Amino acid sequence: MTDLDIAEVVQRAGVPASTLRFYEEKGLIAASGRRGLRRQYDPAVLERLALIAMGRTAGFSLDEIARMFAPDGQPRIDRQVLAGRAEELDRTIRELGVLRDSLRHAAACPAPSHMECPTFRRLLRSAASGAVAVPGKRAPRSSRER
């Protein structure tokens, strides 16, 4: 199969050219050459970009993702790291479920004021203690995971 022009990779992978150039700078992907001023890529870059996207969606940093590739470019993914991230995602899902239920309760609470509702006050105490997750705010990782 022939190499893909950068425009085709952009279109097929759904990432901007600036992202491809950034990933090249980070060593995540490599152009196979150039045709004039336009970068060319081996078609396998699409699969690699999909792996990068999956890693980003799972919350891995680009540096963590870079370490998941062997020098020959093949994935070399530590299964324990994946299991640990899956556990983190399970915790986040549980916490977000509690938060969702709390918001639903607050929206439908029949009390004249939320502060008069014992359930809402209990939810506030849980949030203050950190028992309820705040969307977009990740719990700190242990030093072993950094």
Contacts in CASP RR format, 6 or more apart in sequence:
PFRMAT RR
TARGET T0000
AUTHOR 0000-0000-0000
METHOD contacts of the structure
MODEL  1
MTDLDIAEVVQRAGVPASTLRFYEEKGLIAASGRRGLRRQYDPAVLERLA
LIAMGRTAGFSLDEIARMFAPDGQPRIDRQVLAGRAEELDRTIRELGVLR
DSLRHAAACPAPSHMECPTFRRLLRSAASGAVAVPGKRAPRSSRER
1 43 0 8 1.000
3 32 0 8 1.000
3 33 0 8 1.000
3 40 0 8 1.000
3 41 0 8 1.000
3 42 0 8 1.000
3 43 0 8 1.000
4 12 0 8 1.000
4 40 0 8 1.000
4 41 0 8 1.000
4 42 0 8 1.000
4 43 0 8 1.000
4 45 0 8 1.000
4 46 0 8 1.000
5 35 0 8 1.000
5 38 0 8 1.000
5 39 0 8 1.000
5 40 0 8 1.000
6 17 0 8 1.000
6 20 0 8 1.000
6 31 0 8 1.000
6 38 0 8 1.000
6 39 0 8 1.000
6 40 0 8 1.000
6 41 0 8 1.000
7 17 0 8 1.000
7 38 0 8 1.000
9 15 0 8 1.000
9 20 0 8 1.000
9 41 0 8 1.000
9 45 0 8 1.000
9 46 0 8 1.000
9 49 0 8 1.000
10 16 0 8 1.000
10 17 0 8 1.000
10 20 0 8 1.000
12 46 0 8 1.000
13 20 0 8 1.000
13 45 0 8 1.000
13 46 0 8 1.000
13 49 0 8 1.000
13 50 0 8 1.000
15 49 0 8 1.000
15 53 0 8 1.000
20 29 0 8 1.000
20 39 0 8 1.000
20 41 0 8 1.000
21 39 0 8 1.000
23 29 0 8 1.000
23 49 0 8 1.000
23 52 0 8 1.000
23 62 0 8 1.000
24 30 0 8 1.000
24 31 0 8 1.000
24 39 0 8 1.000
26 62 0 8 1.000
26 63 0 8 1.000
26 66 0 8 1.000
27 66 0 8 1.000
28 48 0 8 1.000
28 52 0 8 1.000
28 62 0 8 1.000
28 65 0 8 1.000
28 66 0 8 1.000
28 69 0 8 1.000
29 41 0 8 1.000
29 45 0 8 1.000
29 48 0 8 1.000
29 49 0 8 1.000
29 52 0 8 1.000
31 39 0 8 1.000
31 40 0 8 1.000
31 41 0 8 1.000
32 40 0 8 1.000
32 41 0 8 1.000
32 42 0 8 1.000
33 39 0 8 1.000
33 40 0 8 1.000
34 40 0 8 1.000
48 69 0 8 1.000
48 73 0 8 1.000
51 65 0 8 1.000
51 68 0 8 1.000
51 75 0 8 1.000
52 62 0 8 1.000
52 65 0 8 1.000
55 65 0 8 1.000
56 62 0 8 1.000
56 65 0 8 1.000
58 85 0 8 1.000
58 89 0 8 1.000
59 85 0 8 1.000
60 68 0 8 1.000
60 85 0 8 1.000
64 81 0 8 1.000
68 75 0 8 1.000
68 76 0 8 1.000
68 77 0 8 1.000
68 78 0 8 1.000
69 75 0 8 1.000
69 76 0 8 1.000
70 76 0 8 1.000
91 139 0 8 1.000
92 133 0 8 1.000
95 132 0 8 1.000
95 133 0 8 1.000
96 133 0 8 1.000
96 135 0 8 1.000
98 126 0 8 1.000
98 131 0 8 1.000
98 132 0 8 1.000
98 133 0 8 1.000
99 132 0 8 1.000
99 133 0 8 1.000
99 134 0 8 1.000
99 135 0 8 1.000
102 123 0 8 1.000
102 126 0 8 1.000
102 127 0 8 1.000
102 132 0 8 1.000
105 119 0 8 1.000
105 120 0 8 1.000
105 123 0 8 1.000
106 114 0 8 1.000
106 120 0 8 1.000
106 123 0 8 1.000
109 117 0 8 1.000
109 119 0 8 1.000
109 120 0 8 1.000
111 117 0 8 1.000
111 120 0 8 1.000
114 120 0 8 1.000
115 121 0 8 1.000
123 132 0 8 1.000
126 132 0 8 1.000
127 134 0 8 1.000
133 139 0 8 1.000
END
